[in-house]
Amino acid sequence: MLCWHLLTKQAGLRLSTPEPHKIRKLELLGGAPQARGVRRTGYRNAEVASQERAIAAQAEASYARLVADWKATRPSGKNKGAGATTGTRI
């Protein structure tokens, strides 16, 4: 359903970074020490941030290629989508 919506509405897929409170919850479950009263912002490790940006860029490129391939092979003309049925019975 998501793919259909993205392809038919020509909507872009917005990839976002994980929410910080969810990341912290996973860190605590993994045994990280608690730091009460300390407000953290951003990434502590620039290499991890760089890797995540590269993964997001790769995902966006894959999605753009998928949309371009789909547009090149979709049926053209008047009959598209549900109207493209041939009228034959199953």
Residue frames relative to the residue before (quaternion, step in Angstrom):
aa qw qx qy qz dx dy dz
M 1.0000 0.0000 0.0000 0.0000 0.00 0.00 0.00
L 0.6492 0.5140 -0.3215 0.4594 3.58 0.93 -0.85
C 0.6588 0.5069 -0.3160 0.4574 3.59 0.89 -0.92
W 0.6368 0.5285 -0.3332 0.4517 3.58 0.94 -0.88
H 0.6674 0.5066 -0.3035 0.4537 3.57 0.87 -0.94
L 0.6760 0.4976 -0.3016 0.4521 3.57 0.87 -0.93
L 0.7003 0.4677 -0.2759 0.4633 3.58 0.97 -0.83
T 0.7186 0.4457 -0.2749 0.4575 3.60 0.84 -0.85
K 0.7251 0.4033 -0.2408 0.5035 3.59 1.01 -0.70
Q 0.3194 -0.7679 0.4839 0.2723 3.57 1.34 -0.14
A 0.3081 0.7552 -0.5075 0.2778 3.53 1.03 0.88
G 0.4328 -0.6894 0.5176 0.2636 3.54 -1.10 0.66
L 0.4026 -0.6854 0.5507 0.2546 3.52 -1.15 0.63
R 0.2056 -0.7938 0.5631 0.1029 3.55 -0.64 1.08
L 0.1436 -0.7813 0.6049 0.0548 3.52 -0.59 1.17
S 0.0750 -0.8108 0.5802 0.0171 3.53 -0.77 0.98
T 0.5659 -0.5762 0.4588 0.3705 3.51 -1.27 0.27
P 0.5986 -0.5712 0.4059 0.3880 3.60 -1.11 0.54
E 0.5509 -0.6154 0.4492 0.3406 3.54 -1.16 0.61
P 0.5525 -0.6634 0.3920 0.3177 3.60 -0.85 0.97
H 0.6638 0.5054 -0.3376 0.4358 3.62 0.90 -0.75
K 0.6272 0.5156 -0.3443 0.4714 3.60 1.12 -0.56
I 0.6263 0.5265 -0.3326 0.4689 3.57 1.04 -0.76
R 0.6691 0.5046 -0.3024 0.4541 3.57 0.91 -0.94
K 0.6228 0.5404 -0.3401 0.4521 3.58 1.01 -0.76
L 0.6619 0.4901 -0.3019 0.4802 3.58 1.00 -0.81
E 0.6197 0.5338 -0.3445 0.4608 3.58 1.04 -0.73
L 0.6653 0.4965 -0.3064 0.4658 3.59 0.92 -0.87
L 0.6389 0.5097 -0.3299 0.4724 3.59 1.00 -0.74
G 0.6778 0.4933 -0.2782 0.4689 3.57 1.15 -0.61
G 0.6393 -0.5691 0.3153 0.4098 3.59 1.26 0.00
A 0.3753 0.7206 -0.5025 0.2955 3.60 1.19 0.29
P 0.5223 -0.6409 0.4471 0.3414 3.61 -1.03 0.66
Q 0.4828 -0.6536 0.4984 0.3020 3.54 -1.13 0.68
A 0.1019 -0.7792 0.6173 0.0369 3.55 -1.03 0.80
R 0.0697 -0.8352 0.5454 0.0127 3.55 0.32 1.24
G 0.8114 0.2563 -0.2100 0.4815 3.53 -0.99 0.90
V 0.6163 0.5103 -0.3550 0.4835 3.58 1.26 0.02
R 0.2104 -0.7835 0.5747 0.1078 3.55 -0.70 1.07
R 0.1607 -0.7973 0.5787 0.0594 3.53 -0.69 1.15
T 0.0219 -0.7766 0.6294 0.0178 3.54 -1.03 0.76
G 0.8282 0.2163 -0.1691 0.4886 3.53 -1.09 0.75
Y 0.6491 -0.5017 0.4055 0.4031 3.51 -1.32 -0.29
R 0.4073 -0.6822 0.5464 0.2650 3.53 -1.14 0.64
N 0.7658 0.3006 -0.1419 0.5505 3.54 1.15 -0.65
A 0.3588 -0.7625 0.5016 0.1954 3.58 -0.44 1.21
E 0.6106 0.5623 -0.3545 0.4305 3.60 1.08 -0.66
V 0.6422 0.5104 -0.3193 0.4745 3.60 0.98 -0.83
A 0.6448 0.5157 -0.3196 0.4649 3.58 0.94 -0.86
S 0.6485 0.5182 -0.3104 0.4632 3.57 0.98 -0.83
Q 0.6524 0.5107 -0.3093 0.4668 3.58 0.97 -0.85
E 0.6615 0.4995 -0.3114 0.4647 3.59 0.96 -0.82
R 0.6283 0.5158 -0.3416 0.4718 3.59 1.04 -0.69
A 0.6420 0.5205 -0.3207 0.4627 3.59 1.01 -0.79
I 0.6417 0.5113 -0.3194 0.4740 3.60 0.99 -0.80
A 0.6553 0.5050 -0.3101 0.4684 3.59 0.95 -0.86
A 0.6451 0.5117 -0.3212 0.4678 3.60 0.98 -0.78
Q 0.6436 0.5154 -0.3179 0.4681 3.58 1.02 -0.79
A 0.6488 0.5119 -0.3153 0.4664 3.59 0.99 -0.81
E 0.6515 0.5060 -0.3177 0.4675 3.59 0.97 -0.80
A 0.6453 0.5124 -0.3195 0.4678 3.59 1.00 -0.80
S 0.6380 0.5207 -0.3235 0.4660 3.59 1.01 -0.79
Y 0.6576 0.5049 -0.3064 0.4678 3.56 0.97 -0.87
A 0.6457 0.5139 -0.3225 0.4636 3.60 0.94 -0.83
R 0.6462 0.5073 -0.3157 0.4748 3.59 1.03 -0.79
L 0.6234 0.5403 -0.3290 0.4595 3.60 1.03 -0.80
V 0.6769 0.4837 -0.2910 0.4724 3.58 0.89 -0.94
A 0.6489 0.5133 -0.3207 0.4611 3.60 0.93 -0.84
D 0.6570 0.4968 -0.3108 0.4742 3.61 0.95 -0.84
W 0.6502 0.5184 -0.3173 0.4559 3.56 0.97 -0.85
K 0.6621 0.5046 -0.3117 0.4580 3.58 0.91 -0.87
A 0.6540 0.5247 -0.3129 0.4462 3.59 1.04 -0.72
T 0.7784 0.3483 -0.1765 0.4916 3.62 1.05 -0.65
R 0.4917 0.6642 -0.4545 0.3324 3.63 1.15 -0.10
P 0.5944 -0.5886 0.4014 0.3729 3.57 -1.13 0.59
S 0.2482 -0.7652 0.5755 0.1470 3.54 -1.02 0.79
G 0.6182 0.5632 -0.4019 0.3731 3.54 -1.25 0.19
K 0.7836 -0.3706 0.2521 0.4301 3.48 -1.37 -0.24
N 0.7482 0.3905 -0.2146 0.4916 3.58 0.86 -0.94
K 0.1308 0.7689 -0.6091 0.1436 3.51 -0.55 1.24
G 0.8172 0.2567 -0.1709 0.4869 3.53 -1.20 0.41
A 0.8321 -0.1198 0.1153 0.5292 3.57 -0.95 -0.92
G 0.6405 0.5407 -0.3243 0.4385 3.60 1.13 -0.54
A 0.5887 0.6012 -0.3586 0.4042 3.58 1.26 -0.16
T 0.4008 0.7176 -0.4888 0.2923 3.61 1.21 0.15
T 0.4744 -0.6997 0.4682 0.2571 3.54 -1.10 0.71
G 0.5159 -0.6553 0.4163 0.3622 3.59 1.17 -0.30
T 0.5211 0.6249 -0.4290 0.3923 3.59 1.24 -0.07
R 0.4371 -0.6928 0.5088 0.2646 3.54 -1.14 0.63
I 0.4337 -0.6821 0.5283 0.2597 3.49 -1.19 0.62
